[in-house]
Each structure stands twice: as structure tokens, then as C-alpha cells.
Amino acid sequence: MGREEAPMIELFASDSAAAARRQGLLRAGEESVEEVLSLALDLDVGEIAGLGRDTNARLPVMESLYGHFPGVPEIIARLSREAMEKLLSAAEAGKAIRCWVCEADPSEMCTLYFLCHLLEGTPAEIRVVRVAKEIVKGRKVVRYRSTGEIAGEDFTLFLGEEEALTPLKRALYAAMWEELADENAPLRACINGRVVSVPADFYDFAIRACLPEGEFTAGQLIEAVLRRISGVGDAWIYRRILALAEAGELERVSAPRDGAPYTDVYRAV
């Protein structure tokens, strides 16, 4: 008889995807996964030069993205520290680590590259599941722009795409991370299937294209932009709305209501 495979660790770049996966595993009674971790560091945004095991280095970026949600940056920092400790412990023990990514999501791809850089020299096996941009489900075609869009029961549909990374490919991905870190751009995006460094205003064209007539809330504009483009989160779009207001392209009519981010009202100038 063959040796039974030891339970593995799964890694996601977002808390929502990790939570959906945990729910799916629980419902299915699946025991092949020891733990599902989320390393939600938003690695497509902000400085990444010199980033290593100390996830606290990302706190300034978390504060710039989520500071309008009281306490959220600190919660993300704490959860990331805990996930990093578990990830490194599993890697040093030689456990298999399965990383889930959608190739249209730069944050997820950056997390894969960072993982390969981080675990250089460890005995861990790294596996990757690349989520197809679209799959046939029943009688319809479902499109995915990130793993966060997958229902808990549907993750198993993608396991046939799992790949165990060879040492050569791990080294390649680690080198790609190091190149991005050397460039240390304010933003990274997926262009023609490749993660590249881009300027902070890279997505501003979509914001301008989605500007409605009259007054609108930040939330309404963010929703319109996210329907138009992929590979970017609401927090970054909001940050760029503030930048456009500061540059005089937008006029802020009213501030956000207390405890209700994205309710601030604007109009185009």
C-alpha cells in the first residue's frame, strides 16, 4: 500500500477567499488540508523592498489603505503575523503548501512570488492552483477575477489545475519577486499575463471614465470602477479618488458620515 499523504497547508492572499475555502472544507468533511491561512498583505500596493518575515513592515501600507476603517489595519497586522508564524513553522517542517492564485489578480500573483522568495532554502513543497478565468458550471460560464469570488463548494473544481513547483520554477518566481522589490513601485498590475510595476495613477483612466453626472458618493464611483476593471481593490480606488480631489479634478461636496466609509459625496469639476 502507498503511504498516505500528510495533510497540507493552504495559503490565500485574501481573508474572504480563505474563509470561503474553510467553509467548503468543513461542509465536505475534507481532512486532507491541515489549515487554511490568509496572508492578506496587499502586495500589489506600496513599498515592498526588503520585505521578509516581519509582516509589521506592511503596517504603513495597511494604514494608508484601511485607516478609514477604525482598528482594521491593526487587525490585519495581527492576523498576518499569526499566519506568517504558522506558514514558516510548516515550511521548516517540510510540509506541502498549496497556494491559490488567480492570474488576473496582481495581489495574489505577488503573494505567490513572495512565497517562493520567503521559503528559499526550506524543505517545504510548494504547490500552486491557478484559478481559470472562466469555467463551465452547469449550464453557464462563470468568470473569476480573484479567488475571493469562488464559492466555498467550488474550490474543488480547480484542483485538477494544481502544479507542484519545480526548484527551477520556484527560483524563477523568487527572482521575479526580487525584481519587483528592486523596482519598489507604488503599484503592481497584471498586464498581458505578467505582473509589472506601474505608477500610482495607472487606474485613474477608469475612474475618469466612470464619473457620473452630478453628485455621487465615493462608494457609487468605486462600484462602477470595479465593474469596469479587475486586479484592483476598493481601498486603492478610494485612495485615488482622494488624490484626484486633492489635484482639483473632483470637488468634495460632503465628508463621509461617521462610521460609514465611502459615503463622502463628490462631483466632477
Secondary structure by P-SEA (a helix, b strand, c coil): ccccccbbbbbbccaaaaaaaaaaaaaacccccccccccccccccccccccccccccaaaaaaaacccccaaaaaaaaaaaaaaaaaaaaaaabbbbbbbbbcccaaaaaaaaaaaaaaccccbbbbbbbbccccccccbbbbbccccccccccccccccccccccaaaaaaaaaaaaaaaaaccccccccccbbbbbccccaaaaaaaacccccccaaaaaaaaaaccccccaaaaaaaaaaaaaaccccccccccccccccbbbbcc
